[in-house]
Amino acid sequence: MSEFTVLETEEDVAEAGAKAIAQALQEGSRTLVLAGGTTPARCYELLADMEVDWARVTVLFGDERCVPPDHPDSNYRMARETLLDKVAPATVHRMPAELGPDEGAAEYESTIKALMPLDVVVLGVGEDGHTASLFPGHPLLKAKGLVAGIRNSPKPPPERVTLTLPAIQGARLVIILATGVGKAQAVAMAKRQQVPSGMIAGARWLIDRAAAGR
């Protein structure tokens, strides 16, 4: 069963997420998989100021849009600006999604395979309950490898690269951040395991009161 912790505000969620990541890295976790999104972005800003031996940490990504790494929509760019430029990790493996969904996924597959099982995976949640670029009812949910390309994402841009459910489900610690009233239905569906974000057994959810709904 996943564990749901309800905190007061969005800032409290970001802070709790940063502390949980820092603690896992302090206790010896070596791989950290980052997510895109506004709540994770604030979490990374707080994490940048925490005591972590970054020289031991390898940073990876849960998904990426097929855009250049300096594009405003790039998850890598967001992570670089909020965290990576400030902390100098040992290694950063960004998803080469600008190569396109197929080639980008094939190249990242070997990177992920060499580092399995992943230690810490940070995820956000969409209002439809998607996480990474794994969308409700999408055939990609049945993908067998560790990384997959998607050409018809229901949310723009349509072309993306994402870790698969098996890659995420095999992680030692999965932290899912969800804030705001717009996420309340997604959280409710995740609790019933009806959406991809609810298909990760043992995930640690950090949510604010608005996302907890009633």
N, C-alpha and C positions, 0 to 999 in steps of 0.2 A: 504493500500500500504506500502511496505517496503521502508525504507529510505537509500539511498546510499551516503556515504561520501567518496570522493576521496582525498587521502593524497599523498604526494610526494613519500615516501619511505616505505619499510617494517618496519623500526624502528619507523617511524611516526605512522604507524598502530598499532604496539605493544603498543606504548606510549598512543595513544588515547584510545585503548581498556582498558588499565590499569586505566586510569583516569575515564573512564565511569563506570567501575566496582567499583572503590573506591567511586565515588560520590553516586552511588546507595546504597552502604553499609553504607555510612555516613548518608544517608537520611532515613535509617531504614530498608532496605532490610535485611532479616535474612538468606535466603538460596541462596547459590551460586553453580551452576552446572558447572563443569570444563570439557573442551575438551582436547583431545590429539593434537599432531601436533607441528610443529616447530614455527609457528607464535604465537600460544597460549603460548608456552613455554617461549618465550622472553617476552610476555605480563605479565606472572606470575612473572618473575624475577623483572620487574619494579614495579609491584603491591606490591611485598614484602616490598619495601622501602616506600610505601605510608601510610598516616595516616588513619588507619582503626581500629575500635574497634573489633578485631578478636574474643574476648571473647563472642560476641553476634552472631557469624556467624556459620552456619551449612554448611559444604562443601559436595557436592554430585558429581556424575559423569554422563556424557551424554552417554558414552559407554565404553566398555572395551573388550579387547581381552581375550580369555580363556587361560590365562597364569598365573603363580604364580605372586604375587604382587611385587616380587623383580626381575622379568624378564626384560631384556632390552626393550621388546615391550610393557610393561605395562604402560598404561596411568597414573595409580596411582603412579607408581614409578617416572615418569617424573614430576608429580605435586608435589610429596613429595620433590624431589630434588630442584625444582625451586621455590617453594612457601611454602608448608605446614611445612617443618622442620624449617622455618624461622619465622613463624607468629603464631603458636599455636591457631588454631580455636577452638571454643567451642566443636564442634563435627565434625568428618570426617567419612562419610559413604562411604567406597569404595565398588565398585561392586564386589561381591564374584564370579567373572567369572571363577576362577579356579575350581569351582564345576561343570562346564559344562554349556552350554547355557540354558537348561531347568531349572535346579535347581537354578542356579545363578539368572536367571530372576525372578523366583517365589519368591526367598528370597528378592530381591530388590524391588519387586512390593509393598510389605507391607511398606517398608521404604518410598518410594516415595508417596504412597497413604496418609500416615500420615502427609505429608508436603505440599500437594497440596493446592492452586496453587503455583508453584515454583516462586521465586522472580526474580532471574537473571540467565539466561542460556547463557553460552559462547560456541560458536560453531566454528569449522573450516569448510573448504570445500575441497573436493577432486577434482581432475581434471575432473572427470566425473560428478561433481555436487552433489555427496553424502555428507551428513552431519551426525554426529554421526555415527552409522552403518546402516543408511537408504540409500539404493542404488537405482538408477533409475530403474524403472520397476520391482522392487522386490515385491513379495506378502506381505512382511512385512509392506509395506506402508499402507496396509489396516488393520493392527492389531488394535484391539479395546482397549486393556488394556493400562497400563502405561509403562510397561517394557516387552521386548520380547527377546528371544534367537534366534540367527541366526546360521545355520550350514553350509550354502553354500555361504558365503560372496564372491563376485567376486574379492575382494582384500584380500590377505593373512594377517593373518591366517584366515581360513574359519569359525571358531567357535568364536562367540562374543555374548555379551549382550548389548542391547541398549535401551535407552528411545524410546518410540514410537512417532509418529507425534502428536497424541492428547496430550501427556504429555508436549511436547515442545510448541505446539501451545497455550496451556493454560497458559504459563508463562507470568509474568508481563512485563519482559524486556528480549528480546533475542538479543544478540550481536554476529554478524557473522564476523569473520576475514578472509580476503582473500588477499594473496599477490603473486606477481610473474606472469610472462607472461603465465606460464602454467595454471593459473587459469582463464585467460581471457574468454575462451569459457564457462567455468562453470558459471561465473558471468553473461555472456550474456544469457545463458539458464535459469538461476535463475530469471532474470528480466522478462523473458517470462513465468515464472512459469512452466517450462518443466522438472525440476529436483527437488528432495526432498528439497534441500536448499532454493528453491524458493517457497516452499509451506507453509511458515511460515509468515502469514500476520502480518505486523507491525514490522518485524525484523529490527534492526538497523545494516546495513552493513558498515564496515570500510575496505576500499580497497586501495591499492596503484595504482599509475598510470599504472604500468605494468599489473595489474589484470583488470584495467578498459578498457584495449584494446584501440580501437580508440575512 
